[in-house]
Amino acid sequence: MTAPTEDAFSDALRKIRTSRNRLMVCFLTFPIYVYAVGRLVGQGQDITWLMLAYMALYAGFGINMSVRRCPRCHEQFYVKKYFLNPFRRDCAHCGLPYKQ
């Protein structure tokens, strides 16, 4: 029996890449969030809804990324021990790259 090729993993790797991209977009839009909070506070408006929405979005994307499993070794793709590393481009355990 031969080992599965990376083409067999393409759907799972696409989902892994998508979950990483979502978290990165959320991370990179933080300056926009800070600007929006500054504007709203400057106008005397309540920012609770914006803070809760941003935190929930960030947490949801982070959890989605941390639970993704490698299709080859079935370990968490981005988590080696306890810490999520969103800058990885390969599996933390077997080294399978998510880009082909």
N, C-alpha and C positions, 0 to 999 in steps of 0.2 A: 504494500500500500504506500503510495507516495504522499508527501506532505502537501496540503492545499496551497495553491498559489495565492499571491496577493490579490489577483483578480477576484478570487472567491470571497475576499474580505472587503471588496470595494464599497458595498452598501453600508456595512458597519463602520468603515473608516470615514465615509462621507458624513455619517451621523456624528461621529467623534469630532471631525473637523468643524461641522456646523455648530456643535455645542461650544467649542472653543471660540469660534468667531463671535457668537452671541455674547459671551462673557467679555471678550475683548472690546466689542462695540460699547457695551455698558461701561467698561473701565475707561475707554477713551472719551466718552461723553460726560465724564465727571466735571470738566470745566464748564460745560453748558449748564449742568445742574447747579454748580456753585453760582454762576451768573444769574440763573433764574431765582435761586433762593435770595441772593442779594437784592435783586429787583423787587421781589415780593416783600421782603422785610423793610426795604426802603419806602415802600408804599403803605406800610402798616398792615399788611394782609397776613392772614394765617398761612403758615407753610407746613403744617402738620400733614396734610394730605399728600403734598409733594414728597416730603421726607419718607413717609410710610410707603408710598408707591415706588420710589427709587430703591429703598432698602429691600422691599419684597421682590422687585424685579432682579436686583443684583443677587439676592439669596437664591431665588429660583434658578437663575442661570448658573450660579456656582454649584448648587446641588446637582443640577442636570449634568454639568461637566464632571463632577467628582464621581458620579455613579456609573459613568461609561466604562464598559469592560472591553478589553482587548479581544478581538476575535481569534487571535492565535493562542494566547496563554490564559485567557479568561480572568486575568487580574485587572484591577483598576488601572485604566490607561494612564491617567495623569497623577496618580497618588502612589508614592513609593512606600511610605510608612504612615505618617499622619498628615502630612502637608501636601496640599494641592499645588502643583507647579504648572500654571497656565502657559508658560513659555516653552514647554516641551514640544518637540515635533516628532517624537517617537515614544513608544510604550516605555514606561518606567521600569518594566520588568524584562521584556524580551527584546526590546529595541525595534519593533515593527514600526516603520514610519507611516504617518497618516497621509502623506503625499506620495504619489507614485510618479 
